[in-house]
């Protein structure tokens, strides 16, 4: 891949994160809306399509993203609970991340044994 294509991908992806964090300073709902959109998945699918992946591979990627979005919700459930119960930010984000990692591990195991892909 040519370096300018990689640079463009990095700039677009990073731009979304910067835009979301700047928007969240003004309105947490608008920032959350932008970051909750599946923009990274859509961009990845577009880049994969551009790079010549066939429809079957794109569909498989999309299905696997679906199954892996589910354990990511564990983070957004546990973090506000921990913060609202008085835990400081760093321990709360660490505990939420550990719990989310465990949920990912369980989901990846389920995917590997074919429970979710059947």
Secondary structure as GFF3:
##gff-version 3
##sequence-region A 1 118
A	DSSP	alpha_helix	3	26	.	.	.	ID=ss1
A	DSSP	alpha_helix	28	36	.	.	.	ID=ss2
A	DSSP	alpha_helix	39	50	.	.	.	ID=ss3
A	DSSP	alpha_helix	55	84	.	.	.	ID=ss4
A	DSSP	alpha_helix	89	112	.	.	.	ID=ss5
###
